[in-house]
Amino acid sequence: MKVLVTGSSGLIGSEAVEYYDCQGHQVIGVDNNMRAEFFGKQGDTLWNLGRLQESTQQFSHQSIDIRDRRTFSIFLKQRSLT
Ligand SMILES: NC(=O)c1ccc[n+]([C@@H]2O[C@H](COP(=O)([O-])OP(=O)(O)OC[C@H]3O[C@@H](n4cnc5c(N)ncnc54)[C@H](O)[C@@H]3O)[C@@H](O)[C@H]2O)c1
């Protein structure tokens, strides 16, 4: 199964990525590191993205702002997620 996780570099999203990856699913994460915009360097989640890329089997990541509906819907179609 393909699993889409938005906010995949954050606290809950990264747990979801690991959970579904461990189950053998293809996990597609979307996160534009908006947390760094909100909270500055301390809120940066790139370290967590790197950790997931190292530790998972079938995880891929895309940096898209999910509020950008046009770009997000093109991405979903390209990845056959609609
Ligand atoms: N105590 C702590 O240090 C700490 C740290 C993180 C989270 N929390 C708490 O955990 C709870 C939930 O965590 P969470 O996982 O929902 O939040 P989170 O902030 O950990 O993760 C949200 C993720 O969504 C991404 N994101 C935000 N807007 C986006 C957008 N428009 N497009 C794409 N990506 C976007 C962010 O970059 C971030 O990685 C909250 O209560 C939060 O306060 C606590």
The ligand as an SDF file (V2000), in Angstrom:
LIG
                    3D

 44 48  0  0  0  0  0  0  0  0999 V2000
    8.2080   19.5570   23.1740 N   0  0  0  0  0  0  0  0  0  0  0  0
    8.7330   19.5980   21.9760 C   0  0  0  0  0  0  0  0  0  0  0  0
    9.9090   19.8220   21.8210 O   0  0  0  0  0  0  0  0  0  0  0  0
    7.8470   19.3560   20.8050 C   0  0  0  0  0  0  0  0  0  0  0  0
    8.4320   19.2280   19.5540 C   0  0  0  0  0  0  0  0  0  0  0  0
    7.5920   18.9840   18.4730 C   0  0  0  0  0  0  0  0  0  0  0  0
    6.2160   18.9040   18.6540 C   0  0  0  0  0  0  0  0  0  0  0  0
    5.6870   19.0490   19.8880 N   0  0  0  0  0  0  0  0  0  0  0  0
    4.2520   18.9460   20.0960 C   0  0  0  0  0  0  0  0  0  0  0  0
    3.7670   17.7810   19.4600 O   0  0  0  0  0  0  0  0  0  0  0  0
    2.4290   18.0070   19.0160 C   0  0  0  0  0  0  0  0  0  0  0  0
    2.1760   17.6420   17.6090 C   0  0  0  0  0  0  0  0  0  0  0  0
    3.3410   17.5810   16.8060 O   0  0  0  0  0  0  0  0  0  0  0  0
    3.1750   17.5920   15.2590 P   0  0  0  0  0  0  0  0  0  0  0  0
    3.8690   16.4160   14.6880 O   0  0  0  0  0  0  0  0  0  0  0  0
    1.7370   17.8330   14.9020 O   0  0  0  0  0  0  0  0  0  0  0  0
    3.8970   18.9450   14.9180 O   0  0  0  0  0  0  0  0  0  0  0  0
    5.3830   19.1950   14.4220 P   0  0  0  0  0  0  0  0  0  0  0  0
    5.5670   20.6770   14.4310 O   0  0  0  0  0  0  0  0  0  0  0  0
    6.3580   18.3320   15.1120 O   0  0  0  0  0  0  0  0  0  0  0  0
    5.3230   18.6720   12.8860 O   0  0  0  0  0  0  0  0  0  0  0  0
    4.6050   19.3190   11.8840 C   0  0  0  0  0  0  0  0  0  0  0  0
    5.4230   19.1920   10.5940 C   0  0  0  0  0  0  0  0  0  0  0  0
    4.6350   19.7260    9.5260 O   0  0  0  0  0  0  0  0  0  0  0  0
    5.4480   20.5130    8.6970 C   0  0  0  0  0  0  0  0  0  0  0  0
    4.5950   21.5150    8.0780 N   0  0  0  0  0  0  0  0  0  0  0  0
    3.9360   22.5450    8.6860 C   0  0  0  0  0  0  0  0  0  0  0  0
    3.2480   23.2680    7.8010 N   0  0  0  0  0  0  0  0  0  0  0  0
    3.4530   22.6570    6.5850 C   0  0  0  0  0  0  0  0  0  0  0  0
    2.9870   22.9360    5.2660 C   0  0  0  0  0  0  0  0  0  0  0  0
    2.1900   23.9820    5.0150 N   0  0  0  0  0  0  0  0  0  0  0  0
    3.3660   22.1330    4.2510 N   0  0  0  0  0  0  0  0  0  0  0  0
    4.1830   21.0630    4.4940 C   0  0  0  0  0  0  0  0  0  0  0  0
    4.6620   20.7480    5.7270 N   0  0  0  0  0  0  0  0  0  0  0  0
    4.2890   21.5510    6.7620 C   0  0  0  0  0  0  0  0  0  0  0  0
    6.4890   21.1220    9.6130 C   0  0  0  0  0  0  0  0  0  0  0  0
    7.6890   21.4810    8.9220 O   0  0  0  0  0  0  0  0  0  0  0  0
    6.7270   19.9880   10.6160 C   0  0  0  0  0  0  0  0  0  0  0  0
    7.8250   19.1750   10.2590 O   0  0  0  0  0  0  0  0  0  0  0  0
    2.1380   19.4660   19.3110 C   0  0  0  0  0  0  0  0  0  0  0  0
    1.3930   19.5360   20.4780 O   0  0  0  0  0  0  0  0  0  0  0  0
    3.5200   20.0830   19.4800 C   0  0  0  0  0  0  0  0  0  0  0  0
    3.4940   21.2250   20.3030 O   0  0  0  0  0  0  0  0  0  0  0  0
    6.4930   19.2520   20.9690 C   0  0  0  0  0  0  0  0  0  0  0  0
  1  2  1  0
  2  3  2  0
  2  4  1  0
  4  5  1  0
  4 44  2  0
  5  6  2  0
  6  7  1  0
  7  8  2  0
  8  9  1  0
  8 44  1  0
  9 10  1  0
  9 42  1  0
 10 11  1  0
 11 12  1  0
 11 40  1  0
 12 13  1  0
 13 14  1  0
 14 15  2  0
 14 16  1  0
 14 17  1  0
 17 18  1  0
 18 19  2  0
 18 20  1  0
 18 21  1  0
 21 22  1  0
 22 23  1  0
 23 24  1  0
 23 38  1  0
 24 25  1  0
 25 26  1  0
 25 36  1  0
 26 27  1  0
 26 35  1  0
 27 28  2  0
 28 29  1  0
 29 30  1  0
 29 35  2  0
 30 31  1  0
 30 32  2  0
 32 33  1  0
 33 34  2  0
 34 35  1  0
 36 37  1  0
 36 38  1  0
 38 39  1  0
 40 41  1  0
 40 42  1  0
 42 43  1  0
M  CHG  2   8   1  16  -1
M  END
$$$$
